Amino acid sequence: MNRAAAVRISGLRYAYPGLSTWALDAIDLEIQPGEWLALVGANASGKTTLCRALVSLVPHLTGGRFQGQVLIGERDTRQHPPSALVDVVGLTFQNAESQLFNPSVEAEIVWGLEALGLPRAVIAERLAWALHTFHLADVAAQSPERLSGGQQRRLALAAVLAMQPSLLVLDAPLGGLDPRGRSEVLVTLQLLRQQRHVTVVLAEADDPAVAAFADRVAHLQHGRLLSVTSSADVPQDAAARSGESAQLSAIAVRSGNGAQPGSAQPADHSRQRLAAGQQAPGATAAITLEQLGFAYHPGRPVLQDVSLTIAAGEFVALVGANGSGKTTLAKHLIGLLRPTQGRLLVQGQESARQSVGALARQVGFLFQNPERQIFSATVSDEVAFGPRNLGLPAASVAQRVAQALARFDLTELAGQPPAVLSFTQRRRVTLAAVAALETPILVLDEPTVSLDAEARGGLLAWLHERHAQGITLVLVTHDLALVADHAQRVLVMQDGRLVADGAPGEVLRQQNLLIEVGLAVAPVPEAAHAL
């Protein structure tokens, strides 16, 4: 790697436009060429802002007050806008979808390569590498909009890594990835360091696996750099370098009330035993799927012959690898997608005969990406939009809005535009908007992605409040620990099919099944060999 890609930060202070507090305060940091630095800290600690400063988005595109100096090699970011650093710096945003704008997966990867003016043979070689490494070859012709959140994350990484920058700045790149995808991304980054001497700056809220791979860990809090330590001094879970197999065993024991994971049944047997699912006698069905199928394009099914019943008041987790069909199935529950075969009943009524507005009275939906859900000018208007469209009296709307704002600690932000809020604050806005609808069914797509421990705990507390009130919960997630600790039932999807359905204590002990469907990973050496 060119030593010019080393980073030197001195006396960095930055405040966003209109805000008096520093988002970054007196940051001094030096990153050596070829080093892997992990940025960790709670939400709103300054990680994203620091990532933006490293690629010159701060202050060139954000405005605001900027003091101090950021050098990328010998290039001062105050004098070099983002376009002047594209040959050495690559960035992935916390919201991967926001940087995808081409009509196909293949075009997304090729766009940056063409912008560098590379020969066609080199472009073809790097495209093939990116599609293979990030398992995107099968969806190369698809629009990025049709991909799952995890696939979009992999595409954003593929497009940046194919450009072979000497400095990689990755803001929460593991959010929304299944365990296999997480492992493969970390191993790929490690190989790039070894083979090309790439410098890596990777920001995550708190991830032992990231710390295990990094050389040093920089801990941010309220915009200040608390410490920079060697990763060898950071306590690490034994599973961090071993493909999370130890974590999987611990989850199996917890979910199985002490049963040993070694008693797992073969995957095929577990599917047969769990496929039907069970419903308590006399329970009312909240959601019924009858041989449901769906395809964006004829002959390429995304969902195949999915049949299940979710009883009113159940807390169900829907799990599966990226691209398994989870989000596509969840979107059917609110009418954003309609079955191409079979049928779906919500509260006993066929969804195909109901408008999206009618379904919204029954099902509250939380998108994985808050930006897909927020469109109003202020936080208060965003929360009020749903109740107003339900035709509620003004007094009822005001009461629901006030309660939702208070529940999610948003009262002081009621008049703020959501666009200026942090990711965690925008997530709380979407939760408040869903809560204000007071629907009998809640469907949440990866709601814990990129949340720190405090924010995650607050979300789960609210879910349990709603569950105690008899609300039906459908939670789409890759977090098996969350499933083991909170869900009553787990549904496992693979290639658009329901392959397991049962209590977490039964399903999560089946390690062979979890490995087969991509919810557990091979040890790191095996993953590295595969790449």
N, C-alpha and C positions, 0 to 999 in steps of 0.2 A: 504493500500500500504506500502511496505518496504520503510522506510525513506531514504535508500541508493539511491533511484532514484531521490532525490533532485539534483538540478544543481547549481554549483558555478563556475562562470567564473571570472577570474582576470587577468587584463593586457593583454588580448588576442589581438595579432596582427598576421595577416596572409596575405601573398602575393602569388599569383599563380606563377608557374614556368615561368621564363622569363620576368616577369612583375616587374617593380620597385615600383609601387604604392600599398598601402595596400588595400586589399579587405575588411579587418576588421581592425580597428584601435583603440586600447586602449579600448576594451570592458570590462566593469565590470558589472556583473549582477548575481543576485541570484534568483533562482526559488524555491519556497517552495513545499514540497510534496502535491499533490492534487490540485495544483494551475493550472489555465488556463491562459497562457500568449499568447497574440496576438502580433506577429511581423508584423509591418506595415511599409510601405515606398515605394517610387517609384522604378521602375525597376532599377537594378544595385545598389541598396542601401546597399546590403550585406545580405539580408534575406536568400537566398539560401546557401550562404557560411556559415553563422552561423548555419543553420540547419545541414549542412554537418559536422561542427565541433562538434555538439552535439552528433553525432553518430560515431565520430572518423574517418569518411571518410577523413576529413582534420585533419592531413596531411598524414595519412597512405597510402591512395590510390591516392591522388592528388599530393603529393610532395610539393615543394614550401617552403617558409620561414614561420616558426611558432614560435611565442613568447608567453609567458604567460602560463596560466594553465586553463584547463577545467576539472572539476570534476563531474562525475556522481555518486552521493553518495560519496563513498570514492575511486572510481576508476578514476585514472588519465588517460585521453585519450591518452596521449603521450606514456604510458606504456601498454595500452589496445587497441588492434586493434578492428575493428568492430565485428569480430567473438567472441571476449571476452565480448561483451556487448549485444549480441543477446537475452540474457535471461531477460534483463530489458528495452531495448530500441527498439522501432519500428519506422520505417521511411517510409513515402511515398514521392516519388520524384515529382517534378513539372511536369515532363513528365512521367505520369503513365505507359505508354506503355513500357518504358525502363526497368521496373522491372517485367514484365510479360514474362515468358519463358516456361511455362508448356503447354502440349498439349490440356488441357481443363480447363474450369473455376473451376470445382471441384478439379482437380489435383493441380491447382494453390493455392487454399486455404489449401489443405491437406499437401502440400509440407513443409510449415513452421512448421506445427503441428507435422509432422513426424520427422523433424529435432530436435525438442525439446524432442523427445523420449516419447511422451505422449501415454497412453493406447488407444487401438482402440475404446473403448466405449467413451472416452473423445473426441477423434478426431471426431467421428460421431456426437456427441452432438454439438461441436463447429462448425462443417461444416454446420449442419442444421440451427444453429443460424445465421451464416454469410449469407447463401443463402437467408434466409427469410428476415433478416434485410435490406439487400441491394438489394432485389428484383432481384435475380439472379437465382432462382430455375428453371425458364423456359429455361435458357440458360446454365445450369450446364454442359451439355455434349459438348457444343460448344467450338471451339478454341478461345482464347482471341483475336486473330487477326481478327476474324469475328465480334467482338463487335464494337459498336459505341464508340466514344471517351469518352462520359459520362459513358457508361457501363464499359469501361476499368478503369476509375477513381474509380467507385464504387467497382470493383473487387480488385484493389490495396488496397483500404481501408479495404475491407472485409478480405483479406489475412493477413494484419497486425493486425487488431483488434482481429481476431480469436486467435492469439497467446497470447493475454492478456498481453502485456508489461506494466510495471508500468510507463514508460515514453513514450508518443507518440509525435513524431516530424513530423509534417505534412506540407509539402511545397506546398502551393497553392492547397489544396485538393478540392476546390469548382469549379475550372475552368472547363468549359465544362459540368457541371451538370445543368439539368433543375431545375426550381424553387422548385418543389416537392422534388427532390433529394437533393438539397442544404439544405432545411429545415430538412429533415430526417437525414442527416449527422450531422448537428449541434445538433439536439435533441439527437441522439445516443451518441455523445460525452459527452453531458451533463449528460445523464443517467449513462454512464460509470464512470464519475467522482463521481456521487452520490453513486453508488453501489459498486465501486471497488477502489475509491480514486485514480484514475489515474491522473497523471500529463500530461497536454496537452500544447504543444508549437505549435501554428498554424500560419503560415506565409501567408499573402495575401497582395496584393498591397495596397488596401484601401477598406474595406468592413464594413459598419456600422453594419451588422448582426453579424460579427465576434466579433467586439468590444462589442456588446451588451451581448454576451454570456461570454466573457472573464472576468477574475478578474482584470487583468492589461493589459495595452497596451504599448508596447515598440516601439518607433519610431526610425527607422534607416535612415540615410542619408549619402551617400558617405562613407559607411563603419563605420561610427561613430554612437554611441548611443546618440541621441539627448535628449530623455526624456523617463521616465517610469512613467506612470500615472495610477491611478485607472480608470477602465472603467466607473465608475459613473461620472467622470469628462469629459468624451468624449461626445460631442454632438451626439445624436443618432436620426435617423429617427424613427418616431413612428411605422413604419412597421417592424423595425428590429426584435422585439420579437413577432410580431403578424402575422407571416406567410406572410408578405409583402402585406397584403390586402390593406393597405393605398397606397402603391406604385402602385398597380394595378389600384386603383381608379384614382390616379393622371394621370397615363398613358392613361386611357380611356378618361379622360377629354381633355388631350392635343391632342390625336389623333382624337377626335371627334369634335374639334373646339368648345369646351365648352358644348357639349351635356352631360347630366347627365348619369352616368353609371347605375343608377337604372332602366333605360329603356331597359335593355338588354332583348333580345328575348330568348326563350328556345333554347337549343343547336340544337335539331332536326330541328326546324324551320329555324334557321340560316344556317344550312347546306344546306337545300333545296334552300334557297334564294341566297346563295353565291356560290353554287357548280360550276356553269357554268363558272364564271369569265367573263370578258369583254375585248374586244380588240377594239382599236380605228379604225374606218372605214378607210380602205386603208393602214393600217400599215403592214409592212413586218414582217413575223414570223421569229424570231431568233431561237426559240426552239419549237418543237411540239411533244407532247407525245400522242400516240393513244392507249388506253387500255393497257398500259405498265404493265407488271408483271415480277417479278424476284424471284427466290428461289435459295439459296445455295444448298439446299437438296430437292429432290422431296417431294411434299406434305407439305412443310413448307415454304409458301410464305413470303417473306420479303416486296415485293411491290405487290399491287393488283389493277389492273384495273385503273391505273392512267392516266387520260386524261387532257391535258391542253395545252394552247398556250401562249408563252411569246413573246411579240412583240419586234422588234428591238428597242433598246434605253430605254427599261423599267428598272426600279430599283425595283427588286422583292426580298422580304424576304421570306425564307423558314423556318418555325418554327415547333416545335413539341417536345414532350418529348424525352429523351434518348431512343434509340431503336425503334423510330417511323418510321425509314426508310429514314431520311433526307440525311445522308451521302451516303447511298447506291444509292439513286436517283442521288445525285450530281456526283458520280463516273461514272454513265452511260453517263453523258454529255461529258466525255473525253475518253470514250471507255475502261476504266479500268474494267467495267462490261458491259455485253451485255444482253439485254432483253431475258427472257425465253418465253415471249409471248408479243404480240403487237409490236409496233415499235416506234422508236425515230428518229426525223428529226432535223438536225442542219443546219441552213441556207438553208433549203429546201432539203437537201440531207440526205438519210437514213444512220444512223450511222453504222448500221451493215455491210454496204458495204464499210466502210472507215477504214483505219488503225488508230492506236493510233496517229501515227505521223501526219497523215492528219488532224485528229481532233484537234491536238495541234496547227495547224495553225489558227483554228477558235476559240478555247476555251482555255483561260488561267485558270489554276486551282491552288488554294492555299490550301494545306493540313492543317488540324487543328494542326498537329504536325510538326514543321519545320524539325525535323530529318528525316522524311519520304521523304523530298524533296531535301535535301542537300547531295551532294556526291562528289563534286569537291575539289581539294586541296587548292584552294584559293577563296576568295570572288569574285575576278574578273573573274576567270574561271567559277564559278557557274553562274554568271550573263550572261556570254558570251555563255554558252552551248546552250541555246535555239536558239538564233539568228544564231549561226554557223550551227546548224542542220537544219535551214530553208534554208540553201544554200545562205545566203546573202554575198555580197562582204565584204572583210576584213574591208574596210573603213566604211561601214554601220554598221558592228558589233561593231567596236570600238566606233562609235558615239553613238549607242544605249546603250552600256555599260557605257560610260562616263555619259550620261544623267541620266540613272537609278541610278548609284552610287551617283551622286550629289543630285538627288531628295530625296533619302533616307539617306543622310548624311553618306555615306559609303566610300567616296573617300579615306580617310586616312586609311581605313581598307582594301583596295583593295588587298593587298598582304598577308593578314592574313589568316590562315586556319580557316574556320568557326567553327571548333570544340572548339576553345579557346574563342569564343565569348559568351556573355550573351544570355539569351533567347530572350530578346527584339532585340538585334542586329541580331540574327539568323532569327527572324521574318522579320526584315527589309531586310535581304539578300533574303529571299524567295519572298518578295514583289518586290524587284528590279528585280529578275529573271523573274517573271511573267510580270512586266511592260515592260521589254526589248523585249518581244515577240510581243507586240502591237497587240493583238488579238481583234476582234470585240466583243467578249463575255468574261466576267470574272465571274468565279464561285469561291466563297471564303467560306471555311468551318470553321466557328467559328473563324474568324480572330482576334477578340478582346480579346480572352481568355488570361488571365494573363497579359494583358497590363495595365500599369498605365494610368492616365488621359492624360498625355502629349502624350504618344505613341498612345493611342487610337484616340486622336484628330488629330494627323498627318495622321493616316490611313484613317480616315473618310474624311479628306480634300482631300486626293488623290483620293478616290472613287468619290467624287463629281466633281473633275476635269475631271476624265474619263467619268463620266455620262454626263457632259456638252458637251463633245466631241462626244456624240452619242453612247457610248459603252453600251452594255446590261450588267446589273449587276444582279447576283443571289447570295444572301447573306444568308448562313445557320447560324442561330443564335438562342440563347435562350433569348437574351436581348430585351425585349419588349419595353423598353424606346428607344433603338436604332431604332427599327422598327417604332415606332410612330413618331420619329423625322426625319427620313431620307428616309424610303422606300415609294414607290408609291403604292405598292401592297403587300399583304401578303398571303402566301399559308400555310395552317395549315394541318399537317399530323398526323395521329393516326393509329397505327397498320398497317402501309404500305399503307394506303389509304389517298387520298386527301379529307378532310372533310370540309374545308372552303376555300374560295378564294374571295378576295375582297380588297377594300381600307382599310388601317389601321383604319380609322375613323369608319368603319362599323364593322370590325372583333374584334378589341380590346375592344369595348364596351360590347361585349358578354361575361360577366364574367362566366356565367354558362358553356359555351362552353370551355373557357380557363381552368376552374377548371377540367372539364371532361377529357380534353386531357393532363392534367399534366403541363400546363403552368402557373397555379396559385395554391397556396397551402392552405391547411386548417390551421386554427390558431394553434400555437405551442402546446397548451394543447391537442388538438385533435390528432395532429401528435404523441405526446408523448404517448398517450393512445394506439394508433394503434401499436406502437412498443413494 
